[in-house]
Amino acid sequence: MITYRDIRKAINAKLKNEFNIEINSNDVKEGFKRPSFFVTFDNLVKSSDQSQFDRSLTIRIYYFPTDRYDYSLELLDIQEQLENLFDLKFNVLDRKFNIFESSSLITDGVLEFSFDIQFSDAKDVPVDDNVVEIPVDEDGYPSEIGKPVEVIGDENGNPVLDGNEKPIPIELMETLDIKKG
C-alpha cells in the first residue's frame, strides 16, 4: 500500500538527485536557506469500497531562488527542469503514477510547480479465523468429494452445522436477517 509519506519521499529523492538543493520540511515562515524547495500536498481525496481505495491529490513544489530580487532567468530554468523531471510518469516504490496536467505560477519571486496524480490501492482485508473450507455434495452435506464451500467454523476449526447436520455456508450467513420474537 502506498502512503503519503512514500509519495513525499519519492518526490524529495527525485528533487535531491536532480538539483542537489535543500528541501525544506519546516514551515517556510520560520526562515530557510536559498535556493531551496518546499513540497506540499493539496486537494487530497480518498474514496473506497470493500476491496480497494482510490486517491487523488495535487502535489505542489515551491522553489525559492538564490536571489530574492534577481530571479527571472533562474526560475525559467528551474521550471523547465521540473517540467522534464515530472513529465508523464512518476515512480513511487514499485508503482508508476500518471501525472495529470502540470502547471507553473510565479508569485512574489517564488515558483510554484504543481501536478495531479491519481491511484488505486488494494485494502488489507482481514482474515476471518472462523472460516473453514470443506467439500459438500449437491445437497449441501459434507462429503469426501464435492465442491469446496467456505463455512463458519468453531474455535477448533470444525464446521458449524445447522439442525439438519449441514454446514452453514458463509454466503447464507451474510443474507440471514435477525427477527425479533
C-alpha positions as CSV (number, residue, x, y, z in Angstrom):
1,M,0.0,0.0,0.0
2,I,1.3,3.4,-1.0
3,T,1.3,6.1,1.7
4,Y,1.5,9.9,1.5
5,R,4.9,9.5,3.2
6,D,6.1,7.2,0.4
7,I,5.0,9.8,-2.2
8,R,6.8,12.6,-0.3
9,K,10.0,10.6,0.0
10,A,9.9,9.8,-3.7
11,I,9.5,13.5,-4.7
12,N,12.2,14.6,-2.3
13,A,14.6,12.0,-3.6
14,K,13.9,13.0,-7.2
15,L,14.5,16.7,-6.4
16,K,17.6,15.9,-4.5
17,N,19.1,13.8,-7.3
18,E,18.3,16.3,-10.0
19,F,19.2,19.6,-8.2
20,N,21.1,18.8,-5.1
21,I,19.3,21.7,-3.4
22,E,17.9,21.8,0.1
23,I,14.4,20.6,0.6
24,N,12.6,22.4,3.4
25,S,10.4,20.4,5.7
26,N,9.6,23.2,8.1
27,D,7.1,25.9,7.6
28,V,8.7,28.4,5.2
29,K,7.6,31.2,7.5
30,E,10.3,30.1,10.0
31,G,13.2,31.0,7.7
32,F,15.2,29.0,5.2
33,K,18.3,28.9,3.0
34,R,18.2,29.9,-0.6
35,P,17.9,28.3,-3.1
36,S,15.5,25.7,-1.7
37,F,12.4,23.6,-2.4
38,F,9.3,23.2,-0.3
39,V,6.8,20.4,-1.1
40,T,3.1,20.3,0.0
41,F,0.1,18.2,-0.9
42,D,-3.2,19.7,-1.6
43,N,-6.8,18.6,-2.6
44,L,-6.4,15.2,-1.1
45,V,-9.4,13.0,-1.9
46,K,-10.0,9.4,-0.9
47,S,-12.9,7.1,-1.8
48,S,-13.2,3.4,-1.2
49,D,-15.2,0.2,-1.5
50,Q,-14.8,-3.1,0.2
51,S,-11.6,-4.2,-1.6
52,Q,-9.8,-1.0,-2.7
53,F,-9.5,2.7,-2.2
54,D,-8.9,5.5,-4.8
55,R,-6.8,8.5,-4.0
56,S,-6.1,11.7,-5.8
57,L,-4.0,14.7,-4.8
58,T,-2.2,17.8,-6.1
59,I,1.5,18.0,-5.4
60,R,2.9,21.5,-5.1
61,I,6.6,22.1,-5.3
62,Y,7.7,25.6,-4.4
63,Y,11.1,26.9,-5.5
64,F,12.8,29.8,-3.7
65,P,15.5,31.2,-6.0
66,T,19.1,32.1,-4.9
67,D,18.4,35.9,-5.1
68,R,15.0,37.1,-4.0
69,Y,15.3,40.2,-6.2
70,D,17.0,38.9,-9.4
71,Y,15.4,35.6,-10.2
72,S,13.5,35.6,-13.6
73,L,16.0,33.5,-15.6
74,E,16.8,31.2,-12.7
75,L,13.0,30.5,-12.3
76,L,12.6,29.8,-16.0
77,D,15.4,27.3,-15.9
78,I,14.1,25.5,-12.8
79,Q,10.5,25.5,-14.2
80,E,11.7,23.8,-17.4
81,Q,13.8,21.2,-15.4
82,L,10.8,20.4,-13.2
83,E,8.5,20.0,-16.3
84,N,11.0,17.5,-17.7
85,L,11.5,15.7,-14.3
86,F,7.8,15.3,-13.6
87,D,6.6,14.8,-17.2
88,L,4.3,11.8,-17.8
89,K,5.1,9.2,-15.1
90,F,6.1,9.4,-11.5
91,N,7.7,6.4,-9.7
92,V,6.8,5.7,-6.1
93,L,8.2,2.4,-4.7
94,D,7.3,-0.3,-7.2
95,R,4.4,1.8,-8.8
96,K,4.3,4.3,-11.7
97,F,1.7,7.1,-11.4
98,N,0.4,9.1,-14.3
99,I,0.9,12.8,-14.0
100,F,-2.0,14.9,-15.0
101,E,-1.6,18.4,-16.2
102,S,1.4,20.1,-14.6
103,S,1.3,23.9,-14.2
104,S,3.6,26.7,-13.1
105,L,3.0,30.0,-11.4
106,I,5.4,32.7,-10.2
107,T,4.2,34.8,-7.3
108,D,6.4,37.2,-5.3
109,G,9.5,35.7,-6.8
110,V,8.6,32.1,-5.9
111,L,8.0,29.4,-8.4
112,E,5.0,27.1,-7.7
113,F,5.1,24.0,-9.9
114,S,2.1,21.6,-9.4
115,F,0.7,18.4,-10.8
116,D,-2.1,15.9,-10.0
117,I,-1.8,12.2,-9.5
118,Q,-4.5,9.6,-9.0
119,F,-4.1,6.0,-7.9
120,S,-5.9,3.0,-6.5
121,D,-4.6,0.6,-3.9
122,A,-5.9,-2.7,-2.5
123,K,-7.1,-2.8,1.0
124,D,-5.6,-5.1,3.5
125,V,-8.6,-7.4,4.1
126,P,-8.6,-9.1,7.5
127,V,-8.6,-12.9,7.5
128,D,-11.5,-14.4,9.5
129,D,-10.1,-17.2,11.6
130,N,-13.5,-18.8,12.0
131,V,-13.9,-19.6,8.3
132,V,-13.1,-23.1,7.0
133,E,-13.4,-24.7,3.6
134,I,-14.9,-28.1,3.3
135,P,-16.2,-30.2,0.3
136,V,-20.0,-30.7,0.2
137,D,-22.3,-32.7,-2.1
138,E,-25.0,-31.1,-4.2
139,D,-27.5,-31.3,-1.3
140,G,-25.1,-29.3,1.0
141,Y,-23.9,-32.2,3.2
142,P,-20.2,-32.8,3.9
143,S,-18.7,-35.3,1.6
144,E,-15.3,-36.7,0.6
145,I,-15.7,-35.3,-2.8
146,G,-17.7,-32.3,-3.8
147,K,-17.5,-28.6,-4.4
148,P,-15.4,-26.7,-1.7
149,V,-17.5,-24.2,0.2
150,E,-16.5,-21.6,2.8
151,V,-18.4,-22.3,6.1
152,I,-18.4,-20.9,9.6
153,G,-16.0,-22.8,11.9
154,D,-15.9,-23.1,15.6
155,E,-12.9,-22.3,17.8
156,N,-11.3,-25.6,16.8
157,G,-11.7,-25.2,13.1
158,N,-14.6,-27.6,12.8
159,P,-17.6,-26.6,10.6
160,V,-20.6,-25.3,12.5
161,L,-23.7,-27.4,11.5
162,D,-27.4,-26.4,11.3
163,G,-30.2,-28.6,12.7
164,N,-30.1,-30.9,9.7
165,E,-26.4,-31.6,10.2
166,K,-25.4,-29.4,7.2
167,P,-22.6,-26.9,7.4
168,I,-23.6,-23.2,7.3
169,P,-22.1,-21.5,4.2
170,I,-20.7,-18.0,4.6
171,E,-22.9,-16.6,1.9
172,L,-26.0,-17.8,3.8
173,M,-24.8,-16.2,7.0
174,E,-24.4,-12.9,5.2
175,T,-28.0,-12.9,4.0
176,L,-29.8,-14.0,7.2
177,D,-31.8,-11.4,9.0
178,I,-32.3,-11.5,12.7
179,K,-36.0,-11.5,13.6
180,K,-37.3,-10.2,16.9
181,G,-39.6,-12.7,18.5
